[in-house]
Structure formats: structure tokens, C-alpha cells
Amino acid sequence: MIFLTLSIFVSILFGISFKLIAINKINSFQTIIVNYIVAGSLGFLTSKSNVTPLNAVEQPWFYFALGLGLVFIGSLFVISETTAKLGISVAQVANRMSVVIPISLAILFYGDSITAFKIIGIILAIIAVYLVSHKQNSDMPQQKNWWLFPLIIFICSGIIDSTINYAQRNLLNDENFDAFLSTIFSTAFLFGVIVLLYQLIIKKEKFQLKSIPAGIILGIINYGTMFFIIKALNSKILEPSALFPINNLSILTLATIVSVIVFKEKLSKKNWLGIALSLMAILILGIFPLLTD
């Protein structure tokens, strides 16, 4: 249970980090780039496999990691912007409710059963993402378009979970899973550097030195989110179908409490309804089926 508890704690800290980055006016994209080289390095340093940055391209899962690297850096930037503009709770709901995508794909391609619980849970999750992303803020530019950011988080997080799930089923083992994740982090860093060079050389933007320490801290936390959830899965204390909903439910609930108490985020009735529906969806998808077995 210790690894599950640490996974929840670190994931909440990860979400809070983006709020602190915005408050301190640190360049989020530059911070994300530094974060990925730190997270990737930690993974390779702690890996039990013989995979290194030099021979990763020879691995059968390399092209999956390459594609995920692009999705990772894109989605993390959107999460950062969403947290800064719409709040922690919105970003967390969109991120955590993406669990419905791998569940849906498991039904379509892996032969998982179709149940009333799953159908109701998926419908509730989609409604929840829409409701929780609705903000009544006259100062927000282009308000009508901001719902796209939570939607992008929802889709990208679902792609990440589904692809990692496929790779874990077909291409990975316990020894090389951390190397796979580190390759994703490293390729995300390389994609980010390309964009950063364009910003510095062509657009003449300045590099913020304070994004380096911020990125180092974020990278350690980011690696921890993956490390502890994998450790929790390997501990076999709970089946994945129960562990993931409990993990997501706890993160979502506690992150919302932090956003309201610490950062004074104001939530409308629609936002609260969306959060309530998201909690119901996670319970229906992960907990209720276990109680009826």
C-alpha cells in the first residue's frame, strides 16, 4: 500500500507544480524540456536492463516510444496551460478520466466484456470532462475555445495509457519497462529541443535560467509518478482494475481540495457536478464490478 500512497502523493505534487510555475512566471515549455531530460536520465540510471540511450533504437518498442515522446511533450504543455488558465481540478479531471479510452479499446480489441457498468461509466466520464472544463471567467481570452484544452488532455492521456498498455502486453517485460519509459522521456526532450531552438534562434526568445531548477524538480516528480505506480502494480496488492480507479479517484479528490483551499480556485455548480460525475464514473468503472463479482 505504501507505493500506491506515494503514487497518489507524487501525482498531486506534479499537478500543483504547474500552478506554482505559472504563479512564479516561469516559462512552462522550457521547464518541461528540462524535466524530460532529468526524468529520462533517472530512468536509464536505475534501469535493470542493458538498454542505454545508444542502443534503444535497436529495441522492438523504440518506434512506440518515439511516437509517445511527441505525445508526452505536447500533452504536458497543454496540461501546464490548462492548469494555469483553468485550474488544477480541470486538468486533473481531464487527465484522470482518460481511463475510459483504454477501457473502451480493451473491449474492442482485447476481448474484455461489455457490461452496463462500463457503458454508464464511460458516458459519465465524457459528460464530466465537459462540465468540469466550463469556466465562467470574463477575463479569460477566447473563453468558448478553452474547452478544447481539457479535451486534448483527455485524448492524449488516453492514447498514452492505451499505447503503454499495448506495449506492456506485447513488447515489454519487468526488466525493460523502465528503459521504455526513459526512452519516451528522452525522445520528448529531443522533440522539445527542436522547438526550443526555433524559439531561441528564429523568434529571438530568451531562455529563462530559473526554468532549469524548476525543470529538475519537475523531472524528479515526473519520474516518481511513473516509478511508484509501476511499483504499486508489481506489488500485486490490488488488481489493476481496482488499483487504477482508486489511484485516480484519490488524486482527483485531493487535487480538488488543494485547488480550492490553497489556491482559492472558484468552481461553479457545473464544475462541482462534473467532479461528482467523474468520481461516480471511476467508482462505477473500477470498484462496483469488484463488489458484484
C-alpha positions as CSV (number, residue, x, y, z in Angstrom):
1,M,0.0,0.0,0.0
2,I,3.0,2.3,0.5
3,F,3.7,2.5,-3.2
4,L,0.1,3.4,-4.0
5,T,0.1,6.1,-1.4
6,L,3.3,7.5,-2.8
7,S,1.9,7.4,-6.3
8,I,-1.1,9.5,-5.2
9,F,1.1,12.0,-3.3
10,V,3.6,12.5,-6.1
11,S,0.9,12.8,-8.7
12,I,-0.8,15.6,-6.7
13,L,2.5,17.3,-6.3
14,F,3.0,17.0,-10.1
15,G,-0.2,18.9,-10.7
16,I,0.5,21.5,-8.1
17,S,3.9,22.1,-9.7
18,F,2.4,23.6,-12.8
19,K,0.3,26.0,-10.8
20,L,3.4,27.2,-8.9
21,I,5.3,27.5,-12.3
22,A,2.5,29.8,-13.5
23,I,2.4,31.8,-10.3
24,N,6.2,32.4,-10.4
25,K,6.0,33.3,-14.1
26,I,8.5,30.6,-15.1
27,N,8.5,29.6,-18.8
28,S,6.5,26.3,-18.7
29,F,7.8,25.0,-22.0
30,Q,11.4,25.4,-21.1
31,T,10.7,23.8,-17.7
32,I,9.1,20.9,-19.4
33,I,12.1,20.3,-21.7
34,V,14.5,20.3,-18.7
35,N,12.1,18.0,-16.8
36,Y,12.2,15.4,-19.6
37,I,16.0,15.1,-19.7
38,V,16.0,14.7,-15.9
39,A,13.3,12.1,-15.9
40,G,14.9,10.2,-18.8
41,S,18.3,10.2,-17.1
42,L,16.9,8.9,-13.9
43,G,15.2,6.0,-15.7
44,F,18.3,4.9,-17.5
45,L,20.4,5.2,-14.3
46,T,18.0,3.0,-12.3
47,S,17.2,0.5,-15.1
48,K,17.9,-3.2,-14.6
49,S,18.1,-3.9,-18.3
50,N,21.0,-3.5,-20.7
51,V,19.2,-0.8,-22.7
52,T,21.0,2.5,-23.0
53,P,20.4,5.7,-25.0
54,L,22.8,4.3,-27.6
55,N,21.1,1.0,-28.3
56,A,17.5,2.0,-27.6
57,V,16.9,2.4,-31.3
58,E,17.5,-1.3,-31.7
59,Q,14.7,-2.3,-29.4
60,P,11.3,-3.6,-30.9
61,W,9.4,-1.0,-28.9
62,F,11.5,2.0,-30.0
63,Y,9.1,3.5,-32.5
64,F,6.3,3.3,-30.0
65,A,8.5,5.2,-27.6
66,L,9.3,7.7,-30.3
67,G,5.7,8.4,-31.1
68,L,4.8,8.6,-27.4
69,G,7.6,11.1,-26.8
70,L,5.9,13.5,-29.1
71,V,2.5,13.0,-27.5
72,F,4.1,13.3,-24.0
73,I,5.6,16.7,-24.5
74,G,2.6,18.0,-26.3
75,S,0.1,16.8,-23.7
76,L,2.3,18.0,-20.8
77,F,2.4,21.5,-22.3
78,V,-1.4,21.5,-22.6
79,I,-1.7,20.3,-19.0
80,S,0.5,23.2,-18.0
81,E,-1.5,25.7,-19.8
82,T,-4.8,24.3,-18.6
83,T,-3.6,24.3,-15.0
84,A,-2.5,27.9,-15.3
85,K,-5.7,29.1,-17.1
86,L,-8.5,26.8,-15.8
87,G,-7.1,25.4,-12.6
88,I,-5.7,22.2,-11.2
89,S,-9.1,20.5,-10.9
90,V,-9.9,20.9,-14.6
91,A,-6.5,19.5,-15.7
92,Q,-6.7,16.6,-13.3
93,V,-10.3,15.6,-14.3
94,A,-9.4,15.6,-18.0
95,N,-6.2,13.6,-17.3
96,R,-7.7,11.0,-14.9
97,M,-10.9,10.4,-16.8
98,S,-8.9,9.4,-19.9
99,V,-9.0,5.9,-18.3
100,V,-12.2,5.3,-20.4
101,I,-10.2,5.2,-23.6
102,P,-8.0,2.2,-22.8
103,I,-11.1,0.5,-21.2
104,S,-13.0,1.1,-24.5
105,L,-10.1,-0.2,-26.6
106,A,-9.8,-3.3,-24.3
107,I,-13.5,-4.1,-25.1
108,L,-13.0,-3.6,-28.8
109,F,-9.6,-5.3,-29.3
110,Y,-8.7,-7.4,-26.2
111,G,-12.0,-9.2,-25.8
112,D,-12.9,-7.6,-22.5
113,S,-16.6,-8.0,-21.6
114,I,-19.2,-5.2,-22.3
115,T,-21.2,-4.5,-19.1
116,A,-23.7,-1.9,-18.1
117,F,-21.2,-0.6,-15.5
118,K,-18.6,0.1,-18.3
119,I,-21.1,1.8,-20.6
120,I,-22.5,4.0,-17.8
121,G,-19.0,4.8,-16.5
122,I,-17.8,5.9,-20.0
123,I,-20.8,8.1,-20.6
124,L,-20.5,9.8,-17.2
125,A,-16.7,10.3,-17.8
126,I,-17.3,12.1,-21.1
127,I,-20.0,14.4,-19.6
128,A,-17.8,15.1,-16.6
129,V,-14.9,16.3,-18.7
130,Y,-17.2,18.8,-20.4
131,L,-18.8,20.1,-17.2
132,V,-15.6,20.5,-15.3
133,S,-13.9,22.4,-18.1
134,H,-16.7,25.0,-18.2
135,K,-15.4,28.2,-16.5
136,Q,-17.3,31.4,-16.0
137,N,-14.5,33.9,-16.2
138,S,-14.9,37.1,-18.2
139,D,-11.1,37.7,-18.1
140,M,-10.3,34.5,-19.9
141,P,-9.4,35.1,-23.6
142,Q,-11.5,33.2,-26.2
143,Q,-13.5,31.5,-23.4
144,K,-15.6,29.5,-25.9
145,N,-12.4,27.7,-27.2
146,W,-10.9,26.8,-23.8
147,W,-12.9,23.5,-23.6
148,L,-10.5,22.2,-26.3
149,F,-7.6,22.1,-23.9
150,P,-9.2,19.6,-21.4
151,L,-10.4,17.6,-24.5
152,I,-6.8,17.4,-25.8
153,I,-5.6,16.3,-22.4
154,F,-8.3,13.6,-22.3
155,I,-7.4,12.3,-25.8
156,C,-3.6,12.4,-25.4
157,S,-3.7,10.8,-21.9
158,G,-5.9,8.0,-23.3
159,I,-3.5,7.5,-26.2
160,I,-0.6,7.3,-23.8
161,D,-2.3,4.8,-21.5
162,S,-3.5,2.7,-24.4
163,T,-0.2,2.5,-26.2
164,I,1.7,1.7,-23.0
165,N,-0.9,-1.0,-22.2
166,Y,-0.3,-2.5,-25.7
167,A,3.5,-2.3,-25.3
168,Q,3.3,-3.9,-21.9
169,R,1.2,-6.7,-23.1
170,N,3.2,-7.5,-26.3
171,L,6.7,-6.0,-26.2
172,L,7.9,-5.4,-22.6
173,N,8.9,-7.3,-19.5
174,D,9.7,-6.3,-15.9
175,E,13.3,-5.6,-16.7
176,N,13.0,-3.2,-19.7
177,F,9.8,-1.4,-18.8
178,D,11.7,1.5,-17.1
179,A,14.0,1.7,-20.1
180,F,11.0,2.0,-22.3
181,L,9.6,4.9,-20.2
182,S,13.0,6.6,-20.2
183,T,13.2,6.4,-23.9
184,I,9.9,8.1,-24.1
185,F,11.1,10.9,-21.8
186,S,14.3,11.2,-23.8
187,T,12.6,11.5,-27.2
188,A,10.2,14.0,-25.7
189,F,13.3,16.0,-24.7
190,L,14.7,15.9,-28.2
191,F,11.4,17.0,-29.8
192,G,11.3,19.8,-27.2
193,V,14.8,20.9,-28.0
194,I,13.9,21.3,-31.7
195,V,11.0,23.6,-30.8
196,L,13.2,25.5,-28.3
197,L,15.9,26.1,-30.8
198,Y,13.3,27.5,-33.2
199,Q,12.0,29.8,-30.4
200,L,15.5,31.0,-29.4
201,I,17.1,31.4,-32.9
202,I,14.2,32.4,-35.2
203,K,11.8,34.0,-32.7
204,K,14.6,35.5,-30.6
205,E,13.0,34.5,-27.3
206,K,15.2,34.4,-24.2
207,F,16.0,31.3,-22.2
208,Q,15.0,31.6,-18.5
209,L,17.7,30.3,-16.2
210,K,15.1,29.7,-13.5
211,S,13.5,27.1,-15.7
212,I,16.5,24.9,-15.0
213,P,16.0,24.3,-11.3
214,A,12.2,24.2,-11.8
215,G,12.7,21.6,-14.5
216,I,15.0,19.5,-12.4
217,I,12.4,19.4,-9.6
218,L,9.6,18.7,-12.0
219,G,11.6,15.9,-13.7
220,I,12.2,14.1,-10.4
221,I,8.5,14.4,-9.5
222,N,7.5,13.3,-13.1
223,Y,9.7,10.2,-12.9
224,G,8.3,9.4,-9.5
225,T,4.7,9.4,-10.8
226,M,5.7,6.5,-13.2
227,F,8.0,4.8,-10.8
228,F,5.6,4.5,-7.9
229,I,2.5,3.4,-10.0
230,I,4.6,0.7,-11.6
231,K,5.9,-0.4,-8.2
232,A,2.3,-0.5,-6.9
233,L,1.2,-2.7,-9.9
234,N,4.2,-5.0,-9.3
235,S,3.3,-5.3,-5.6
236,K,0.1,-7.2,-6.6
237,I,-1.6,-5.7,-3.6
238,L,-4.6,-4.9,-5.8
239,E,-5.7,-5.9,-9.3
240,P,-5.1,-3.2,-11.9
241,S,-8.9,-2.9,-12.5
242,A,-9.2,-1.7,-8.9
243,L,-5.8,0.0,-8.4
244,F,-6.1,2.5,-11.2
245,P,-9.6,3.8,-10.3
246,I,-8.6,4.1,-6.6
247,N,-5.4,5.9,-7.6
248,N,-7.3,8.3,-10.0
249,L,-10.1,8.8,-7.5
250,S,-7.8,9.8,-4.7
251,I,-5.7,12.1,-6.9
252,L,-8.8,13.8,-8.3
253,T,-10.4,14.3,-4.9
254,L,-7.3,15.6,-3.1
255,A,-6.2,17.8,-6.0
256,T,-9.6,19.5,-6.0
257,I,-9.4,20.1,-2.2
258,V,-5.9,21.6,-2.7
259,S,-7.0,23.8,-5.6
260,V,-9.9,25.2,-3.6
261,I,-8.2,25.6,-0.2
262,V,-4.6,26.6,-1.1
263,F,-5.0,28.3,-4.5
264,K,-8.6,29.7,-3.9
265,E,-9.8,28.4,-7.2
266,K,-13.5,29.1,-7.7
267,L,-15.6,26.3,-9.0
268,S,-19.1,26.8,-10.5
269,K,-22.0,24.4,-9.9
270,K,-21.3,22.9,-13.3
271,N,-17.7,22.2,-12.2
272,W,-18.8,20.6,-9.0
273,L,-21.3,18.5,-10.9
274,G,-18.6,17.4,-13.3
275,I,-16.3,16.4,-10.4
276,A,-19.1,14.5,-8.8
277,L,-19.8,12.6,-12.0
278,S,-16.1,11.9,-12.5
279,L,-15.9,10.3,-9.1
280,M,-19.0,8.3,-9.8
281,A,-17.5,7.2,-13.2
282,I,-14.3,6.0,-11.5
283,L,-16.3,4.1,-8.9
284,I,-18.5,2.5,-11.5
285,L,-15.6,1.5,-13.8
286,G,-13.3,0.2,-11.1
287,I,-15.0,-0.5,-7.8
288,F,-18.5,-1.6,-8.4
289,P,-17.6,-4.5,-10.7
290,L,-15.4,-5.9,-8.0
291,L,-18.2,-5.8,-5.4
292,T,-20.6,-7.7,-7.7
293,D,-18.1,-10.5,-8.7
